[in-house]
Amino acid sequence: MPGVKSYVWAVAALGLTAVFGFEAFGQGPPPARRHTVIESPGKPSLEPATVPPHVRSRVSITVEGDRRVVRANGIPDHDTGQFPNRGNPNTIRQQTYMFDMPAQPRLAGHITKLGMHDFGIAVDGVPFDPGAAEWYKGVRGSKWQYAPLSGAVNLGLDSNYAHVQPTGAYHYHGLPTDLLRELKLRPTAHSPLVGWAADGFPIYAVFGYSNPKDARSPIDAMRSSYRVKSGRRPSGGNNPGGVYDGTFVADYAYVPGLGDLDECNGRITVTPEFPRGTYAYFLSESWPVVPRCYKGTPSKSFDRRPQPAMFGRPPGEGRRHPPPGGFGFPPPRGGPPPRS
């Protein structure tokens, strides 16, 4: 593999061969599973990622007018866990993703909370989806949604903190270990570009400049500003009770200034791709890991769940070496960093 991965392939014509899932038939989501666990080990049990992809990963990232467009089949360019497995009954299948987002995003002046959909898309064409459709007593949409990385509910995650939707969509809930290894993430350099959020701002992982205005400053691990609440949860009715310990999303609270990152796990900073500055999200080593809100305006193309389908036969070899600067990642235009 080349030293710097471009993750850009020629995208073949799409042929829709099958449609699955309740969304395709206009139905609502199925009933949530009923769980009553109220404490967790703080980390999930992970399946080893030792299974090679069954088909080639294909993704194209281009700028078309004022939009950045991602087309992908959702297959990673790294090994995955064995699916189905005890915690996940689903099989990985190709998808027909087409996401678009602003190529020159702007801060919105308000926060948009992430719903039950993808936060963004990785450079390998696999979505970042931090939430899990698992609630205490199965009360869908309640405050007591389980944190998927707590280990309270076995979701069959592999060592990339990923698993599979009923639609066959492989997706990341946490740090995509093998992707970051292929991108050569290391603690002595600023993170490579890992993906794009639905609002168009870039996503990096863990490591950034200690001084967000100075690319010559030392490299630090970016710290989340969330921590587990103290005390006990309310009890009775559909409240779980018990001590706050990170089992549920609601066990965490944002503390301004506690870490390097804001409530959306981002900050305004210079980066290698944006030397004049940009707002940027970071995947962090502690909760929330994948951001749970947006500072820009998220594209509605991330609201829907693409249904499984098959790519047509790729023309030629499909993979090609990037020109200087890579495909689909143009240098940022001039102007000062955005201000909130």
C-alpha positions as a printed NumPy array, in Angstrom:
array([[  0.   ,   0.   ,   0.   ],
       [  1.268,   3.536,  -0.666],
       [  2.568,   5.51 ,   2.282],
       [ -0.277,   8.015,   2.145],
       [ -3.664,   6.555,   1.357],
       [ -5.881,   8.565,  -0.949],
       [ -8.881,   6.247,  -0.685],
       [-10.124,   7.398,  -4.034],
       [-11.204,   4.92 ,  -6.635],
       [-12.963,   5.254,  -9.938],
       [-16.619,   4.824,  -9.206],
       [-18.542,   2.569, -11.527],
       [-22.152,   2.961, -12.527],
       [-24.505,   1.809,  -9.781],
       [-26.989,  -0.99 , -10.363],
       [-29.73 ,  -1.35 ,  -7.786],
       [-30.363,  -5.057,  -7.482],
       [-32.263,  -5.299,  -4.239],
       [-33.883,  -3.119,  -1.6  ],
       [-34.11 ,  -4.122,   2.015],
       [-35.166,  -2.562,   5.323],
       [-38.293,  -1.102,   6.814],
       [-37.554,   2.422,   5.561],
       [-38.021,   1.287,   1.979],
       [-41.605,   0.307,   2.685],
       [-42.595,   3.431,   4.596],
       [-42.759,   1.655,   7.947],
       [-41.499,   2.93 ,  11.26 ],
       [-38.557,   1.421,  13.108],
       [-39.049,  -1.937,  14.822],
       [-39.528,  -2.107,  18.599],
       [-36.298,  -1.616,  20.538],
       [-34.831,  -4.511,  22.487],
       [-35.59 ,  -4.497,  26.211],
       [-32.573,  -4.172,  28.517],
       [-32.418,  -3.658,  32.268],
       [-28.659,  -3.543,  32.887],
       [-27.646,  -0.372,  34.773],
       [-23.895,  -0.789,  35.144],
       [-21.119,  -1.676,  32.741],
       [-17.421,  -2.592,  32.575],
       [-16.61 ,   0.675,  30.79 ],
       [-15.425,  -0.935,  27.581],
       [-16.944,  -3.369,  25.074],
       [-15.832,  -6.883,  24.289],
       [-14.348,  -6.737,  20.782],
       [-14.229,  -9.305,  18.015],
       [-10.804,  -9.527,  16.316],
       [-10.711,  -7.911,  12.873],
       [ -9.256, -10.785,  10.85 ],
       [-11.725, -11.174,   7.96 ],
       [-10.68 ,  -9.587,   4.631],
       [-13.343,  -7.591,   2.747],
       [-15.406,  -9.823,   0.442],
       [-15.364,  -7.166,  -2.297],
       [-13.116,  -4.231,  -3.113],
       [-13.625,  -0.975,  -1.247],
       [-14.615,   1.817,  -3.614],
       [-15.021,   5.479,  -2.752],
       [-14.84 ,   8.729,  -4.681],
       [-14.524,  12.128,  -2.996],
       [-14.893,  15.081,  -5.325],
       [-15.753,  18.768,  -5.216],
       [-18.629,  19.606,  -7.551],
       [-19.462,  23.285,  -7.582],
       [-19.886,  24.348,  -3.966],
       [-20.452,  20.796,  -2.691],
       [-18.137,  18.014,  -1.622],
       [-19.619,  14.736,  -2.832],
       [-18.803,  11.289,  -1.463],
       [-19.847,   8.179,  -3.361],
       [-18.937,   4.855,  -1.804],
       [-19.922,   1.232,  -1.46 ],
       [-19.354,   1.279,   2.315],
       [-16.8  ,  -1.538,   2.265],
       [-13.669,  -0.761,   4.316],
       [-10.162,  -1.201,   2.951],
       [ -9.158,  -3.178,   6.042],
       [-10.105,  -6.431,   7.724],
       [-13.262,  -6.609,   9.813],
       [-14.62 ,  -8.859,  12.496],
       [-16.616, -11.971,  11.701],
       [-20.2  , -11.001,  10.921],
       [-22.672, -12.32 ,  11.897],
       [-21.47 , -12.935,  15.462],
       [-23.025, -13.465,  18.898],
       [-23.723,  -9.779,  19.402],
       [-24.599,  -8.85 ,  15.833],
       [-26.679, -11.036,  13.491],
       [-26.044,  -9.005,  10.333],
       [-23.864,  -9.607,   7.269],
       [-21.782,  -6.872,   5.636],
       [-23.199,  -5.886,   2.254],
       [-22.276,  -3.247,  -0.284],
       [-24.162,   0.038,  -0.074],
       [-24.901,   2.825,  -2.539],
       [-23.796,   5.868,  -0.573],
       [-23.981,   9.332,  -2.038],
       [-23.42 ,  12.088,   0.493],
       [-22.964,  15.75 ,  -0.265],
       [-21.938,  18.549,   2.067],
       [-20.69 ,  22.143,   1.773],
       [-17.18 ,  22.366,   0.298],
       [-16.724,  25.695,   2.114],
       [-18.715,  25.208,   5.335],
       [-19.583,  27.976,   7.768],
       [-20.289,  27.953,  11.48 ],
       [-24.021,  28.188,  12.039],
       [-24.008,  30.187,  15.277],
       [-25.944,  27.423,  17.008],
       [-25.52 ,  23.739,  17.747],
       [-27.436,  20.983,  15.971],
       [-27.677,  17.774,  17.971],
       [-26.996,  14.52 ,  16.16 ],
       [-30.043,  12.326,  15.723],
       [-30.082,   8.618,  14.959],
       [-28.077,   8.931,  11.773],
       [-24.476,   9.155,  10.632],
       [-22.291,  11.967,  11.933],
       [-20.006,  11.871,   8.918],
       [-18.101,   9.689,   6.52 ],
       [-14.539,   8.37 ,   6.799],
       [-12.094,   8.694,   3.911],
       [-12.525,   4.972,   3.262],
       [-16.261,   5.439,   2.635],
       [-17.453,   3.959,   5.951],
       [-19.838,   6.112,   8.047],
       [-19.244,   7.328,  11.586],
       [-22.397,   6.525,  13.574],
       [-21.857,   6.991,  17.325],
       [-25.365,   6.181,  18.568],
       [-26.964,   2.808,  19.183],
       [-30.689,   2.001,  19.023],
       [-30.633,   0.506,  22.515],
       [-32.575,   1.98 ,  25.446],
       [-33.285,   1.027,  29.03 ],
       [-36.436,  -1.157,  29.1  ],
       [-36.658,  -0.712,  25.321],
       [-38.237,   2.743,  25.633],
       [-37.163,   4.097,  22.262],
       [-36.227,   7.78 ,  22.294],
       [-36.042,   8.011,  26.098],
       [-33.262,   9.78 ,  27.964],
       [-31.653,   6.461,  28.89 ],
       [-29.962,   5.419,  25.687],
       [-27.067,   3.019,  26.155],
       [-23.569,   4.21 ,  25.279],
       [-22.375,   1.657,  22.699],
       [-18.747,   1.712,  23.907],
       [-19.641,   1.088,  27.565],
       [-19.934,  -2.667,  27.151],
       [-23.345,  -2.715,  28.848],
       [-24.973,  -4.256,  25.767],
       [-23.116,  -6.685,  23.534],
       [-23.292,  -5.117,  20.072],
       [-20.796,  -7.475,  18.431],
       [-18.288,  -4.694,  17.76 ],
       [-15.01 ,  -5.62 ,  16.132],
       [-11.592,  -4.178,  17.016],
       [-12.336,  -1.172,  14.793],
       [-15.246,  -0.385,  17.13 ],
       [-17.533,  -1.147,  14.216],
       [-20.407,  -3.478,  13.456],
       [-23.219,  -3.938,  10.944],
       [-26.71 ,  -2.487,  10.538],
       [-29.641,  -4.727,   9.501],
       [-29.201,  -3.12 ,   6.054],
       [-25.684,  -4.61 ,   5.886],
       [-24.004,  -1.235,   6.457],
       [-20.668,  -1.531,   8.264],
       [-20.087,   1.593,  10.382],
       [-17.754,   2.964,  13.05 ],
       [-18.899,   3.694,  16.618],
       [-15.426,   4.641,  17.84 ],
       [-11.812,   4.988,  16.772],
       [-11.363,   2.97 ,  13.544],
       [ -8.146,   1.257,  14.596],
       [ -7.093,  -0.282,  11.295],
       [ -8.002,   2.763,   9.215],
       [ -5.936,   4.973,  11.527],
       [ -3.043,   2.539,  11.245],
       [ -3.228,   2.679,   7.443],
       [ -3.358,   6.478,   7.571],
       [ -0.223,   6.364,   9.761],
       [ -1.697,   8.174,  12.746],
       [  1.08 ,   8.736,  15.279],
       [  1.563,  10.849,  18.414],
       [  4.454,  12.852,  16.943],
       [  2.473,  14.487,  14.117],
       [ -0.855,  16.177,  13.554],
       [ -3.579,  13.696,  12.676],
       [ -4.121,  12.946,   9.014],
       [ -7.505,  13.794,   7.591],
       [ -9.825,  10.985,   8.69 ],
       [-13.152,  12.049,   7.21 ],
       [-15.765,  14.709,   6.647],
       [-18.677,  15.626,   8.917],
       [-22.179,  16.089,   7.524],
       [-21.804,  19.863,   7.852],
       [-18.68 ,  19.829,   5.671],
       [-16.014,  20.401,   8.319],
       [-13.038,  18.004,   8.456],
       [-12.633,  15.169,  10.95 ],
       [ -9.274,  14.344,  12.531],
       [ -8.304,  11.785,  15.166],
       [ -6.761,  12.403,  18.584],
       [ -3.597,  14.372,  17.772],
       [ -3.463,  18.086,  17.041],
       [ -1.343,  21.166,  17.633],
       [ -1.088,  22.253,  21.274],
       [ -1.514,  25.842,  20.096],
       [ -4.397,  25.834,  17.602],
       [ -2.961,  28.93 ,  15.911],
       [  0.571,  27.6  ,  15.474],
       [  1.485,  24.625,  13.266],
       [  4.987,  24.677,  14.79 ],
       [  3.694,  24.05 ,  18.314],
       [  4.076,  20.624,  19.994],
       [  1.655,  17.799,  19.254],
       [ -0.865,  16.926,  21.953],
       [ -3.68 ,  14.411,  22.315],
       [ -6.864,  16.457,  22.113],
       [ -8.867,  16.015,  25.302],
       [-12.631,  15.797,  25.417],
       [-14.438,  18.202,  27.758],
       [-16.944,  15.588,  28.939],
       [-16.855,  13.659,  32.187],
       [-19.091,  11.195,  34.013],
       [-21.57 ,  12.89 ,  36.33 ],
       [-21.298,  12.339,  40.06 ],
       [-24.092,  10.918,  42.164],
       [-26.952,   8.627,  41.278],
       [-29.435,   8.489,  38.426],
       [-33.131,   8.988,  39.146],
       [-35.027,   5.764,  39.781],
       [-38.577,   4.553,  39.459],
       [-40.75 ,   4.199,  36.396],
       [-38.556,   4.08 ,  33.317],
       [-35.541,   5.546,  35.131],
       [-32.751,   3.044,  35.774],
       [-31.347,   4.294,  39.069],
       [-27.826,   3.309,  40.04 ],
       [-24.604,   5.303,  40.06 ],
       [-23.593,   7.344,  37.019],
       [-20.796,   5.293,  35.469],
       [-20.939,   5.823,  31.692],
       [-23.413,   3.047,  30.933],
       [-25.814,   5.57 ,  29.379],
       [-25.226,   8.574,  27.141],
       [-26.98 ,  10.689,  29.787],
       [-24.317,   9.691,  32.33 ],
       [-21.969,  12.248,  30.754],
       [-21.896,  16.013,  31.172],
       [-20.048,  18.674,  29.19 ],
       [-17.761,  20.88 ,  31.291],
       [-16.584,  23.957,  29.341],
       [-12.804,  24.272,  29.419],
       [-12.203,  20.845,  30.943],
       [-10.331,  19.697,  27.844],
       [ -9.157,  21.041,  24.506],
       [-12.403,  20.437,  22.621],
       [-15.831,  22.045,  22.748],
       [-19.204,  20.376,  23.244],
       [-19.115,  19.034,  19.68 ],
       [-15.582,  17.633,  20.128],
       [-14.106,  20.284,  17.878],
       [-12.212,  23.556,  17.836],
       [-10.982,  26.257,  15.47 ],
       [ -7.435,  25.352,  14.516],
       [ -4.85 ,  25.287,  11.78 ],
       [ -4.244,  21.862,  10.272],
       [ -1.97 ,  20.52 ,   7.518],
       [ -4.868,  20.707,   5.047],
       [ -6.069,  24.083,   6.309],
       [ -2.961,  26.135,   7.179],
       [ -5.049,  29.315,   7.536],
       [ -7.459,  27.681,   9.92 ],
       [-10.81 ,  25.928,  10.017],
       [-13.263,  24.541,  12.473],
       [-12.388,  20.851,  12.832],
       [-13.808,  17.867,  14.685],
       [-11.606,  15.368,  16.499],
       [-12.22 ,  11.756,  17.375],
       [-11.109,  11.566,  21.005],
       [ -9.751,   8.77 ,  23.166],
       [-12.48 ,   9.281,  25.773],
       [-16.218,   9.894,  25.519],
       [-17.829,  10.898,  23.216],
       [-15.055,   9.614,  20.874],
       [-17.214,  10.414,  17.812],
       [-18.885,  13.861,  18.1  ],
       [-22.563,  14.053,  18.99 ],
       [-23.437,  17.483,  17.585],
       [-22.617,  19.912,  14.773],
       [-21.341,  23.483,  14.767],
       [-22.254,  23.934,  11.096],
       [-25.404,  23.041,   9.193],
       [-25.542,  19.284,   8.501],
       [-26.477,  18.096,   5.046],
       [-29.828,  16.36 ,   4.759],
       [-28.142,  13.69 ,   2.634],
       [-26.998,  12.128,   5.931],
       [-30.57 ,  11.894,   7.265],
       [-31.543,   8.877,   5.225],
       [-30.199,   5.36 ,   5.388],
       [-29.066,   4.22 ,   1.93 ],
       [-30.324,   0.735,   1.116],
       [-28.085,  -2.161,   0.094],
       [-27.259,  -2.533,  -3.564],
       [-24.382,  -3.655,  -5.728],
       [-21.797,  -1.672,  -7.616],
       [-21.373,  -2.507, -11.265],
       [-18.115,  -3.974, -12.503],
       [-15.318,  -1.419, -11.937],
       [-13.614,  -0.21 , -15.11 ],
       [ -9.973,  -1.278, -15.388],
       [ -8.084,  -1.609, -12.166],
       [-10.228,   0.956, -10.371],
       [ -7.518,   2.15 ,  -7.981],
       [ -5.163,   4.887,  -9.068],
       [ -2.371,   6.897,  -7.522],
       [ -3.266,  10.433,  -6.443],
       [ -1.881,  13.533,  -8.1  ],
       [ -0.031,  15.999,  -5.828],
       [ -2.448,  17.018,  -3.106],
       [ -4.704,  14.008,  -3.628],
       [ -8.171,  13.675,  -5.114],
       [-11.106,  15.618,  -3.751],
       [ -9.178,  17.494,  -1.067],
       [ -8.414,  20.901,  -2.604],
       [ -6.391,  23.391,  -0.59 ],
       [ -8.584,  25.714,   1.475],
       [ -9.397,  29.072,   0.012],
       [ -8.019,  32.226,   1.538],
       [ -9.546,  34.158,   4.349],
       [ -9.372,  34.077,   8.141],
       [-10.609,  31.143,  10.215],
       [-14.36 ,  31.134,  10.871],
       [-15.531,  32.717,  14.076],
       [-18.382,  31.523,  16.218]])
